[in-house]
Amino acid sequence: MLPGMNTNTSDIPQTLPDGRPIPLLTGDERPMLESWLAFHRATLALKCTGLDDAQLRTASAEPSELTLLGLVQHLAEVERNWFQRALAGHDVPHLFGPTGYELAPERGIDEAFAVWREEVARSEELCAGRSLDDTGRIADGPMAGLEVSLRWILIHMIEEYARHNGHADIVRERIDGVTGA
């Protein structure tokens, strides 16, 4: 440590100025993985903040039909797929169709966000008390039936959110010029 460097970790902020939790910089694997997932979940919510329903339905750029509302729905499906179907082995229906990207005129952001938050809460409940080495089975697709650990699921979810948050950056910039974060 350099002379004069502050070693008091209580001085380190726990959130960024925009309210997102700062992922752990040191520590054990499980809390670090969970903190990165929490950061990326909060980033998705941030990308949608301050926009109206029409803006959240604005597609990124032709030929893509990707929207922020579609991303929220998709990530609700992803939460459900990996934690309920794969990890816990539950046979649960799709929420918004197989991919989640399909938009329904009657479903707005309030409903989509409520469902997404419920799925996140359910995911956290299903992870509580489990070891990173606990396993489930992939429910469908080309890897159906393969065993997968909670560790793998958490890493995959971080990657899934990070990739889609990059998409959300592009969509948000197209809508109102807001970039970054």
PAPA-756720 format. One record per atom (N, C-alpha, C): z, x, y. Coordinates in steps of 0.1 Angstrom, whole numbers, padded with zeros to 4 digits, always signed. Layout:
ZXY ...
//
This chain:
+0000+0008-0012 +0000+0000+0000 +0000+0009+0012 -0007+0005+0022 -0008+0013+0035 +0004+0011+0043 +0009+0021+0050 +0020+0020+0059 +0018+0009+0069 +0029+0001+0071 +0028-0010+0081 +0021-0023+0076 +0017-0022+0064 +0010-0034+0058 +0021-0045+0055 +0018-0057+0058 +0028-0068+0055 +0028-0071+0040 +0040-0070+0034 +0042-0073+0020 +0048-0086+0018 +0051-0094+0028 +0057-0107+0027 +0047-0117+0024 +0046-0122+0011 +0036-0131+0007 +0039-0145+0013 +0051-0148+0018 +0053-0161+0023 +0046-0163+0037 +0041-0152+0042 +0033-0152+0055 +0018-0156+0052 +0014-0155+0040 +0000-0158+0036 -0002-0173+0036 -0012-0178+0043 -0014-0192+0043 -0018-0197+0030 -0015-0210+0027 -0018-0216+0014 -0031-0224+0014 -0035-0227+0027 -0047-0234+0028 -0056-0228+0039 -0069-0230+0039 -0078-0226+0049 -0077-0235+0061 -0082-0231+0073 -0081-0240+0084 -0087-0254+0082 -0097-0255+0072 -0103-0268+0070 -0095-0276+0059 -0084-0271+0055 -0075-0278+0046 -0077-0275+0031 -0087-0268+0027 -0089-0265+0013 -0078-0255+0008 -0074-0256-0004 -0064-0246-0009 -0071-0233-0011 -0063-0222-0008 -0068-0209-0010 -0066-0205-0025 -0077-0201-0032 -0075-0198-0046 -0065-0185-0047 -0058-0185-0058 -0049-0174-0060 -0056-0161-0060 -0051-0151-0054 -0057-0137-0053 -0052-0128-0064 -0040-0131-0069 -0033-0124-0080 -0026-0134-0088 -0022-0129-0100 -0013-0138-0108 -0019-0140-0122 -0013-0149-0129 -0017-0152-0143 -0030-0160-0144 -0036-0159-0155 -0049-0165-0157 -0050-0180-0155 -0041-0187-0161 -0042-0202-0160 -0040-0207-0146 -0030-0203-0138 -0029-0207-0124 -0041-0203-0116 -0046-0191-0119 -0058-0186-0111 -0070-0195-0114 -0073-0198-0126 -0084-0207-0130 -0082-0221-0123 -0070-0226-0124 -0068-0239-0119 -0069-0239-0103 -0065-0228-0097 -0066-0228-0082 -0081-0227-0078 -0089-0220-0086 -0103-0219-0082 -0110-0232-0084 -0106-0240-0095 -0112-0253-0097 -0107-0262-0086 -0095-0262-0082 -0090-0270-0070 -0097-0267-0058 -0100-0254-0055 -0108-0250-0043 -0122-0256-0043 -0128-0255-0055 -0142-0260-0055 -0142-0276-0055 -0132-0282-0060 -0132-0297-0059 -0130-0300-0044 -0121-0293-0037 -0119-0296-0023 -0131-0293-0015 -0139-0283-0019 -0151-0280-0012 -0162-0291-0013 -0163-0297-0024 -0172-0308-0026 -0168-0320-0016 -0155-0323-0016 -0150-0333-0007 -0153-0330+0008 -0151-0317+0011 -0154-0312+0025 -0168-0314+0029 -0177-0312+0020 -0192-0313+0022 -0195-0327+0026 -0188-0337+0022 -0191-0351+0024 -0183-0357+0036 -0174-0349+0042 -0165-0354+0052 -0173-0356+0065 -0170-0368+0071 -0176-0371+0084 -0190-0377+0084 -0195-0380+0072 -0208-0386+0070 -0207-0400+0067 -0217-0408+0071 -0217-0422+0068 -0225-0424+0055 -0226-0437+0050 -0232-0440+0037 -0247-0436+0037 -0254-0438+0048 -0268-0435+0048 -0270-0420+0047 -0262-0412+0054 -0263-0398+0054 -0260-0392+0040 -0250-0398+0033 -0246-0394+0020 -0257-0397+0010 -0266-0406+0013 -0277-0410+0004 -0290-0402+0008 -0289-0393+0018 -0301-0386+0022 -0304-0375+0012 -0317-0375+0007 -0321-0365-0002 -0323-0351+0004 -0321-0341-0004 -0322-0327+0001 -0336-0324+0007 -0346-0324-0001 -0359-0321+0003 -0369-0325-0008 -0380-0330-0005 -0390-0334-0015 -0394-0322-0023 -0396-0323-0036 -0396-0336-0044 -0382-0340-0049 -0372-0332-0046 -0358-0335-0051 -0353-0348-0045 -0345-0355-0053 -0339-0367-0049 -0323-0365-0048 -0319-0352-0048 -0305-0349-0048 -0298-0353-0035 -0287-0360-0037 -0279-0364-0025 -0265-0360-0027 -0257-0360-0016 -0243-0358-0017 -0236-0368-0025 -0240-0381-0023 -0234-0392-0031 -0237-0390-0046 -0249-0386-0049 -0253-0383-0063 -0245-0372-0068 -0242-0361-0060 -0234-0350-0065 -0220-0354-0068 -0214-0363-0060 -0200-0368-0062 -0200-0375-0076 -0210-0384-0077 -0210-0392-0090 -0212-0383-0102 -0222-0373-0100 -0224-0364-0111 -0212-0356-0115 -0204-0351-0106 -0193-0344-0109 -0181-0352-0115 -0181-0365-0111 -0172-0374-0118 -0176-0375-0133 -0189-0376-0136 -0194-0376-0150 -0190-0363-0157 -0192-0352-0150 -0189-0339-0156 -0174-0338-0159 -0166-0342-0150 -0151-0342-0153 -0148-0350-0166 -0154-0362-0166 -0152-0371-0178 -0157-0364-0190 -0169-0358-0190 -0175-0353-0202 -0167-0341-0207 -0163-0332-0199 -0156-0320-0204 -0142-0322-0208 -0134-0330-0200 -0120-0331-0203 -0117-0343-0212 -0124-0354-0210 -0121-0366-0219 -0128-0365-0232 -0142-0363-0231 -0150-0363-0243 -0148-0350-0251 -0150-0339-0245 -0149-0326-0252 -0135-0322-0256 -0127-0320-0246 -0113-0315-0248 -0105-0325-0256 -0104-0338-0251 -0095-0347-0257 -0101-0356-0269 -0115-0355-0270 -0121-0362-0281 -0122-0377-0279 -0121-0382-0266 -0122-0396-0264 -0136-0401-0263 -0138-0413-0268 -0151-0419-0267 -0152-0428-0255 -0155-0423-0244 -0155-0430-0231 -0170-0432-0226 -0172-0444-0220 -0186-0446-0215 -0189-0438-0202 -0202-0437-0199 -0206-0431-0187 -0201-0440-0175 -0199-0433-0164 -0195-0440-0152 -0207-0445-0143 -0216-0436-0142 -0227-0438-0133 -0241-0435-0140 -0241-0436-0153 -0253-0432-0160 -0252-0419-0166 -0261-0415-0175 -0260-0402-0182 -0258-0390-0173 -0264-0389-0162 -0263-0377-0153 -0254-0380-0141 -0253-0392-0137 -0245-0395-0125 -0253-0395-0112 -0265-0390-0112 -0272-0389-0100 -0278-0402-0094 -0279-0412-0103 -0286-0424-0099 -0277-0432-0089 -0283-0436-0078 -0276-0443-0068 -0278-0458-0069 -0268-0466-0067 -0269-0480-0067 -0266-0485-0053 -0274-0494-0048 -0273-0499-0034 -0259-0504-0031 -0253-0510-0041 -0240-0517-0038 -0228-0507-0039 -0230-0495-0044 -0220-0485-0046 -0220-0474-0035 -0210-0474-0027 -0209-0464-0016 -0200-0453-0019 -0198-0445-0009 -0190-0433-0011 -0175-0436-0014 -0170-0446-0008 -0155-0450-0011 -0153-0452-0026 -0162-0460-0032 -0161-0462-0046 -0163-0450-0054 -0174-0442-0051 -0177-0430-0058 -0166-0420-0057 -0160-0418-0045 -0149-0409-0043 -0137-0414-0051 -0134-0427-0051 -0122-0432-0058 -0124-0429-0073 -0136-0431-0079 -0138-0428-0093 -0137-0413-0095 -0143-0405-0087 -0142-0391-0089 -0128-0386-0088 -0120-0391-0079 -0106-0387-0078 -0098-0391-0090 -0101-0403-0096 -0095-0408-0108 -0098-0398-0120 -0111-0394-0120 -0115-0385-0131 -0108-0372-0130 -0107-0366-0117 -0100-0354-0115 -0085-0355-0120 -0079-0366-0116 -0065-0368-0120 -0063-0369-0135 -0073-0376-0141 -0072-0377-0156 -0075-0363-0162 -0084-0355-0157 -0086-0342-0162 -0074-0334-0161 -0067-0334-0150 -0054-0326-0148 -0044-0331-0158 -0043-0344-0160 -0033-0349-0170 -0036-0344-0184 -0049-0344-0188 -0053-0339-0201 -0051-0324-0203 -0051-0317-0193 -0049-0302-0193 -0034-0299-0194 -0026-0307-0188 -0011-0304-0187 -0005-0303-0201 +0002-0292-0203 +0009-0289-0215 +0000-0283-0226 -0013-0281-0223 -0022-0275-0233 -0023-0260-0230 -0026-0253-0240 -0028-0239-0239 -0043-0236-0236 -0046-0225-0229 -0059-0222-0227 -0067-0220-0240 -0060-0217-0251 -0067-0215-0264 -0069-0228-0271 -0063-0239-0266 -0065-0252-0273 -0080-0256-0273 -0085-0262-0283 -0099-0265-0284 -0102-0280-0286 -0114-0283-0283 -0120-0296-0285 -0134-0293-0290 -0142-0304-0290 -0156-0302-0295 -0166-0309-0285 -0177-0302-0283 -0187-0307-0274 -0193-0320-0280 -0193-0330-0272 -0196-0343-0277 -0211-0346-0279 -0220-0341-0271 -0234-0343-0273 -0242-0332-0267 -0255-0334-0267 -0264-0324-0262 -0268-0314-0272 -0274-0303-0268 -0279-0293-0278 -0268-0285-0284 -0256-0285-0279 -0245-0278-0285 -0234-0288-0291 -0238-0300-0294 -0229-0310-0299 -0222-0305-0312 -0209-0307-0312 -0201-0304-0324 -0195-0290-0323 -0200-0282-0314 -0194-0268-0313 -0180-0269-0307 -0171-0260-0312 -0158-0259-0307 -0158-0252-0294 -0149-0257-0285 -0148-0251-0271 -0134-0251-0267 -0130-0240-0261 -0116-0239-0256 -0114-0244-0242 -0101-0247-0239 -0098-0252-0226 -0101-0241-0216 -0099-0228-0219 -0103-0217-0211 -0118-0218-0207 -0126-0220-0217 -0141-0220-0215 -0144-0232-0206 -0138-0244-0209 -0140-0256-0200 -0137-0253-0186 -0125-0247-0183 -0121-0244-0169 -0131-0235-0163 -0135-0224-0170 -0145-0215-0164 -0158-0222-0162 -0163-0230-0171 -0175-0238-0169 -0174-0247-0157 -0163-0254-0156 -0161-0263-0145 -0161-0256-0131 -0155-0244-0130 -0156-0236-0118 -0171-0233-0115 -0178-0229-0125 -0192-0226-0124 -0200-0238-0120 -0197-0250-0126 -0204-0262-0123 -0202-0266-0109 -0190-0266-0104 -0187-0270-0090 -0193-0260-0081 -0192-0247-0083 -0197-0237-0074 -0212-0239-0073 -0219-0241-0084 -0234-0243-0083 -0237-0255-0075 -0230-0266-0078 -0234-0279-0070 -0229-0278-0056 -0218-0271-0053 -0214-0269-0039 -0225-0261-0031 -0232-0252-0038 -0243-0246-0032 -0254-0256-0028 -0257-0265-0038 -0266-0276-0035 -0261-0284-0023 -0248-0287-0023 -0243-0296-0012 -0244-0289+0001 -0243-0276+0001 -0245-0268+0014 -0259-0271+0020 -0269-0270+0011 -0283-0272+0015 -0285-0287+0020 -0280-0296+0012 -0281-0311+0016 -0274-0313+0029 -0262-0308+0031 -0254-0311+0043 -0261-0304+0055 -0267-0292+0054 -0274-0286+0065 -0286-0294+0069 -0293-0300+0059 -0304-0308+0063 -0300-0321+0070 -0289-0326+0067 -0284-0339+0073 -0280-0337+0088 -0271-0327+0090 -0266-0326+0104 -0264-0311+0109 -0270-0302+0101 -0269-0288+0105 -0257-0280+0102 -0247-0287+0096 -0234-0280+0093 -0237-0271+0081 -0232-0259+0083 -0234-0248+0072 -0221-0242+0069 -0221-0234+0058 -0210-0226+0054 -0199-0234+0047 -0188-0227+0044 -0177-0232+0037 -0180-0234+0022 
//
